[in-house]
Amino acid sequence: MSQKSELFNRIEEAVAYIRKAIAVQPEIGIVLGTGLGGLATEITTDVEINYSDIPHFAESTVETHHGKLIFGTLSGRPVVAMQGRFHFYEGYSMEQITFPVRAMKFLGVGTLLISNVCGSMNPNFNNGEIMLIEDHINLLPGNPLIGVNDEQLGPRFVDMAEPWSKRLISMAEEIGLQNRIKLHKGVYVALPGPSLETRAEYRFLRAIGADVVGMSTVPENIAARQMGMEVLGLSIITDECYPDALKPVDIAEIISIAHSAEPKLTYLFKELAGRI
């Protein structure tokens, strides 16, 4: 049996377990990043399932990630939210990182909304502001599509001409304009972490076209696009990474900035859910 076929079997087992616990098929999937779990309180919750209870799910080891799937409605639409994601720096494989997204697809999700916190190399972006991801650069040491391909999951060679939905970006921009929420557009670069970057690395990342840097998001996007899902990404800028004015990072401050900006992100997701 091929590796990908084994993966498909594991997805089916996870989906079968989840379906026994839920009554409504979700249409929209949401990935909540570091310090951004508050959106879960806006979901009219039907069922919560701990990752540890779901076959083949990994468990989040990051303190601010709760580690559960939340099923319910947001703006009247059936959704499933990941309250806690998996990262390469936790020691997980690309398959483990993207497994929840693949399960979402086979539960019925067609649209994926991803959030994260990030550091900015663009001097026009300030802490607490939100960037719409319009493109990305993958500098993680791997890709979730590496290995024997299973056509049940999608094509071997996935086109990435539009990894982030222009339609959803335009929709988010319209919501931002109507509600005076300042939104940037830019390029997200993913690095493995967990150490942050040096001054030289920030200069390099800016030189190759990145606006912000983080340690997640790109693998989830790649897997989702392979399966034909429409994807939108929102990044909250929580630290300013300017090489000539670099300061030591305070994780507590990053979490605080994420929390202060979260109401804007929550509002955007609620409005998007109602309009998609």
C-alpha positions in Angstrom: 0.0 0.0 0.0 1.4 3.4 -0.9 2.1 6.1 1.6 -0.5 8.4 0.2 -3.1 5.6 0.3 -2.3 5.1 4.0 -2.8 8.8 4.5 -6.2 8.7 2.8 -7.2 5.8 5.0 -6.2 7.8 8.1 -8.2 10.8 6.9 -11.3 8.6 6.4 -10.9 7.2 10.0 -10.6 10.7 11.5 -13.6 12.0 9.4 -15.7 9.0 10.4 -15.1 9.6 14.1 -15.9 13.3 13.7 -19.1 12.7 11.7 -20.5 10.6 14.6 -20.2 13.6 16.9 -21.6 16.4 14.6 -25.1 16.9 13.1 -24.3 19.5 10.4 -21.7 19.4 7.7 -19.4 22.5 7.9 -18.9 24.7 4.9 -16.2 27.0 6.1 -13.0 26.1 7.9 -11.1 28.5 10.2 -7.5 28.2 11.5 -6.9 30.3 14.6 -3.3 31.4 15.1 -1.3 32.2 18.2 -3.2 34.4 20.6 -6.2 34.5 18.3 -8.5 31.9 19.8 -11.1 34.4 20.9 -13.1 34.1 17.7 -14.2 30.8 19.1 -16.5 32.7 21.5 -18.3 34.2 18.5 -19.2 30.8 17.2 -22.6 29.4 18.3 -21.0 26.1 19.3 -22.7 22.8 18.8 -19.8 20.4 19.5 -16.2 20.7 20.7 -13.8 17.8 20.1 -10.3 17.6 21.6 -7.5 16.8 19.1 -6.4 14.0 21.5 -9.7 12.2 20.9 -9.6 12.2 17.1 -7.8 9.4 15.4 -4.4 10.4 13.9 -4.6 14.0 15.0 -1.4 15.4 16.6 -1.6 17.5 19.8 -0.5 21.1 19.9 2.4 21.7 22.2 2.2 25.5 22.1 0.9 27.1 25.3 -1.5 29.5 23.6 -3.0 26.9 21.3 -5.9 25.0 23.0 -6.0 22.0 20.7 -9.6 21.4 19.8 -12.1 21.5 16.8 -15.1 23.7 17.3 -18.2 23.0 15.3 -21.1 25.4 15.1 -22.4 28.5 13.2 -20.9 31.8 12.5 -23.1 34.5 10.9 -25.5 31.7 10.2 -23.1 29.5 8.3 -21.9 26.1 9.5 -18.2 26.3 10.4 -15.4 24.3 11.9 -12.6 26.1 13.7 -9.2 24.8 14.7 -8.4 26.3 18.1 -4.7 25.6 17.9 -2.6 24.6 14.9 0.6 22.5 14.5 4.0 23.8 13.5 7.1 22.3 12.0 9.2 23.6 15.0 7.1 21.3 17.3 8.7 18.4 15.5 5.7 17.5 13.4 5.9 16.4 9.8 4.2 18.2 6.9 1.6 15.5 6.8 0.8 15.9 10.5 0.6 19.7 10.1 -1.8 19.6 7.2 -3.9 16.6 8.4 -6.7 18.7 10.0 -7.1 20.7 6.8 -7.4 17.5 4.8 -10.0 16.2 7.3 -11.9 19.5 6.9 -12.1 19.0 3.2 -13.6 15.6 3.5 -16.1 16.8 6.1 -17.4 19.2 3.4 -15.4 22.4 3.8 -14.9 24.3 0.6 -13.5 27.6 2.0 -10.6 28.0 4.4 -9.9 31.1 6.4 -6.4 31.1 8.0 -5.1 33.5 10.6 -1.6 34.0 12.1 0.6 36.5 13.9 3.7 37.7 12.1 6.7 40.0 12.2 6.9 42.8 9.7 9.9 43.8 7.5 7.8 46.4 5.6 8.3 49.8 7.2 4.7 50.8 6.1 3.2 48.1 8.3 2.8 48.8 12.1 2.1 46.6 15.1 -1.6 45.7 15.5 -2.4 46.1 11.9 -3.7 43.4 9.6 -2.2 42.1 6.3 -4.1 40.2 3.7 -1.8 37.5 2.3 -1.8 37.9 -1.5 1.2 35.7 -2.1 3.8 33.7 -0.1 7.3 32.3 -0.1 7.9 28.8 1.3 11.3 28.6 3.0 10.2 25.7 5.2 12.4 22.6 4.7 9.6 20.6 3.1 6.3 20.5 1.2 3.1 18.6 2.2 2.9 17.2 -1.3 6.2 15.4 -1.3 5.9 11.6 -1.6 3.7 9.2 -3.6 0.7 11.2 -4.8 -2.8 9.9 -4.2 -5.2 11.4 -6.8 -8.0 11.1 -4.3 -6.4 14.0 -2.5 -5.7 16.0 -5.6 -3.2 16.4 -8.5 0.5 15.8 -8.2 1.5 19.2 -9.6 -0.6 21.9 -8.0 -0.8 25.2 -9.8 0.0 28.1 -7.4 -0.7 31.1 -9.7 -3.4 32.1 -7.3 -2.8 30.4 -3.9 -4.7 33.1 -2.1 -8.2 33.8 -3.5 -8.4 37.2 -5.2 -12.2 37.0 -4.8 -12.0 36.6 -1.0 -9.2 39.3 -0.8 -11.5 41.8 -2.6 -14.4 40.8 -0.3 -12.2 41.4 2.8 -11.0 44.7 1.4 -14.6 45.9 0.9 -15.5 44.9 4.5 -12.4 46.7 5.8 -13.3 49.9 3.8 -16.9 49.8 5.0 -15.9 49.5 8.6 -12.7 51.6 8.7 -10.4 48.6 9.4 -7.0 49.3 7.9 -5.8 46.4 5.8 -2.5 45.9 4.0 -1.8 43.4 1.2 1.5 41.7 1.0 3.8 38.6 0.8 4.1 36.2 3.8 7.3 34.1 4.1 7.4 31.0 6.2 10.5 29.9 8.1 10.8 26.9 10.4 11.6 28.7 13.6 11.4 28.5 16.6 14.3 30.9 16.8 13.6 34.3 15.4 15.6 35.8 12.6 18.9 37.7 12.7 19.4 41.2 11.3 21.0 39.6 8.2 18.1 37.2 7.7 15.6 40.0 7.9 17.5 41.9 5.3 17.6 38.8 3.1 13.9 38.2 3.5 13.0 41.8 2.6 15.3 41.6 -0.4 13.6 38.5 -1.8 10.2 40.2 -1.7 8.7 39.3 1.7 6.6 41.8 3.7 6.1 39.7 6.8 7.5 36.5 8.3 6.0 33.7 10.3 6.3 30.0 11.1 3.1 28.5 9.8 0.2 28.9 7.3 2.0 28.0 4.0 1.7 24.2 4.4 -2.0 24.5 5.2 -2.5 26.6 2.1 -0.6 24.2 -0.2 -2.7 21.2 1.0 -5.9 23.1 0.7 -5.1 24.3 -2.8 -4.3 20.7 -3.8 -7.8 19.7 -2.7 -9.4 22.6 -4.5 -10.3 24.7 -1.5 -10.6 28.5 -1.8 -8.2 30.1 0.8 -7.9 33.5 2.5 -5.1 34.4 4.9 -5.0 37.2 7.5 -1.9 38.1 9.4 -1.8 40.3 12.5 1.5 42.2 12.8 2.8 41.8 16.3 6.4 42.8 16.0 8.4 45.1 13.8 11.6 43.4 12.4 13.6 46.3 11.0 17.3 45.3 11.1 18.7 48.8 12.0 16.3 49.2 14.9 15.9 45.6 16.1 14.9 45.0 19.7 14.7 41.8 21.7 11.4 40.1 21.3 9.0 40.0 24.3 6.6 37.1 23.7 4.1 38.4 26.3 4.0 41.7 24.3 3.4 39.8 21.1 0.4 38.0 22.6 -0.9 41.3 24.0 -0.7 42.9 20.6 -2.5 39.9 19.0 -5.3 40.1 21.6 -5.7 43.9 21.1 -6.0 43.4 17.3 -8.2 40.3 17.6 -11.6 42.1 17.6 -10.8 43.5 14.1 -9.9 40.0 12.8 -12.9 38.5 14.5 -15.2 41.1 12.8 -13.7 40.4 9.4 -14.1 36.6 9.8 -17.7 37.0 10.9 -18.6 39.3 8.0 -16.8 37.0 5.5 -18.6 34.0 6.8 -21.9 35.7 6.1 -21.0 36.8 2.6 -19.0 33.8 1.2 
